[in-house]
Amino acid sequence: MELKDTTQNFIFKTRIDLNDEGDYIVLRELNMQEMRGIKFGDSDEDTRANIIYLESIFKDCLVEHSFTNGGEAATKAEVYNVLKGSGSLFMEIITRWLSSLPFSQRLKKGKSGASADSSSREQTPQTSES
């Protein structure tokens, strides 16, 4: 596989439908550097820190959206600012995004060890929000 194809084939993306009119966003999974910022404890302090951290990297993880501004594609910053204007909506987006990430096995074992499972890397789960 060409290295240029790894983003398309191995980076997990989640599409979140925002309404019945077709508005959506697509968020990619966190990379290893970003994963280091996640706190895996159960305390309220860890949860609060994770919300702040995920908000800070949201624009970097936003890879596609349906929003326009004056007929032109809106910037990631514009989309982020509109979405975070509703705390409940933004929290639901973050929750769905993180719950969709494939933290389970993504590699299949073959005769020669582990190799990528094509069914895992091609999935883009559809989640919707009312």
C-alpha positions as CSV (number, residue, x, y, z in Angstrom):
1,M,0.0,0.0,0.0
2,E,1.2,3.5,-0.8
3,L,1.8,5.6,2.3
4,K,-0.4,8.3,0.8
5,D,-3.3,5.9,1.0
6,T,-3.0,5.2,4.8
7,T,-5.1,8.2,5.8
8,Q,-8.0,7.0,3.7
9,N,-7.6,3.3,4.7
10,F,-6.6,3.4,8.4
11,I,-7.9,6.6,9.9
12,F,-11.3,5.9,11.4
13,K,-13.9,8.6,10.7
14,T,-17.4,9.1,12.2
15,R,-20.2,10.9,10.4
16,I,-22.7,12.6,12.7
17,D,-25.9,13.7,11.1
18,L,-27.2,16.8,12.9
19,N,-30.7,17.1,11.6
20,D,-33.2,15.7,9.0
21,E,-32.1,18.4,6.5
22,G,-28.8,16.6,5.7
23,D,-26.5,18.8,7.8
24,Y,-23.6,16.7,9.2
25,I,-20.0,16.7,10.4
26,V,-17.3,14.1,10.1
27,L,-14.7,13.7,12.8
28,R,-11.6,11.6,12.6
29,E,-10.1,9.5,15.3
30,L,-7.5,11.0,17.6
31,N,-3.9,10.3,16.7
32,M,-1.4,9.0,19.3
33,Q,-0.2,12.5,20.3
34,E,-3.8,13.6,20.9
35,M,-4.6,10.4,22.8
36,R,-1.9,11.3,25.3
37,G,-4.1,14.2,26.4
38,I,-7.0,12.0,27.4
39,K,-7.4,11.1,31.1
40,F,-8.8,7.7,31.6
41,G,-10.0,8.1,35.2
42,D,-13.6,8.1,36.4
43,S,-13.4,11.3,38.5
44,D,-15.4,14.4,37.8
45,E,-12.1,16.2,37.5
46,D,-10.9,13.8,34.7
47,T,-14.2,14.2,32.9
48,R,-14.0,18.0,33.1
49,A,-10.4,17.9,31.9
50,N,-11.3,15.7,28.9
51,I,-14.1,18.0,27.9
52,I,-11.8,20.9,27.9
53,Y,-9.1,19.0,26.0
54,L,-11.5,17.6,23.4
55,E,-12.9,21.0,22.8
56,S,-9.4,22.3,22.2
57,I,-8.7,19.6,19.4
58,F,-12.1,19.5,17.9
59,K,-11.2,21.7,14.9
60,D,-8.2,19.6,14.1
61,C,-10.3,16.4,14.1
62,L,-13.1,17.9,12.0
63,V,-12.4,16.6,8.5
64,E,-15.7,17.3,6.6
65,H,-19.0,19.1,7.1
66,S,-22.0,20.4,5.2
67,F,-22.0,24.0,6.5
68,T,-21.7,27.1,4.3
69,N,-21.4,30.8,5.0
70,G,-22.6,33.1,2.3
71,G,-22.7,30.2,-0.2
72,E,-19.1,29.3,0.4
73,A,-17.9,26.4,2.5
74,A,-17.6,27.4,6.1
75,T,-14.3,27.1,7.8
76,K,-13.7,24.6,10.6
77,A,-13.4,27.4,13.0
78,E,-16.8,28.8,12.0
79,V,-18.4,25.4,12.3
80,Y,-16.8,24.8,15.7
81,N,-18.0,28.2,17.0
82,V,-21.6,27.5,15.9
83,L,-21.7,24.0,17.4
84,K,-20.2,25.0,20.7
85,G,-22.8,27.7,21.0
86,S,-25.1,24.9,22.3
87,G,-23.5,23.2,25.2
88,S,-25.9,20.2,25.1
89,L,-25.5,19.8,21.3
90,F,-21.7,20.0,21.6
91,M,-21.6,17.5,24.5
92,E,-23.8,15.0,22.6
93,I,-21.5,15.4,19.5
94,I,-18.4,14.7,21.7
95,T,-20.1,11.7,23.4
96,R,-21.2,10.1,20.1
97,W,-17.8,10.8,18.5
98,L,-15.9,9.1,21.3
99,S,-18.3,6.2,21.7
100,S,-18.0,5.4,18.0
101,L,-14.2,5.0,18.0
102,P,-13.0,1.5,17.6
103,F,-10.9,0.9,20.7
104,S,-11.4,-2.8,20.2
105,Q,-9.3,-5.0,18.0
106,R,-8.7,-3.5,14.6
107,L,-6.0,-5.9,13.4
108,K,-6.7,-9.5,12.3
109,K,-4.3,-12.3,12.9
110,G,-3.2,-14.2,9.9
111,K,-0.5,-16.8,9.2
112,S,2.2,-14.2,9.2
113,G,1.0,-12.3,12.3
114,A,-1.3,-9.2,12.4
115,S,-2.5,-7.3,9.4
116,A,-5.1,-4.7,8.8
117,D,-8.7,-5.9,8.6
118,S,-10.3,-4.2,5.6
119,S,-13.8,-4.3,7.1
120,S,-12.7,-2.3,10.2
121,R,-10.9,0.4,8.3
122,E,-13.6,1.1,5.8
123,Q,-16.4,1.5,8.2
124,T,-17.8,5.0,8.8
125,P,-20.6,4.6,11.3
126,Q,-23.7,6.8,10.8
127,T,-25.0,8.4,13.9
128,S,-27.8,10.9,13.9
129,E,-29.0,13.6,16.2
130,S,-32.5,15.0,16.4
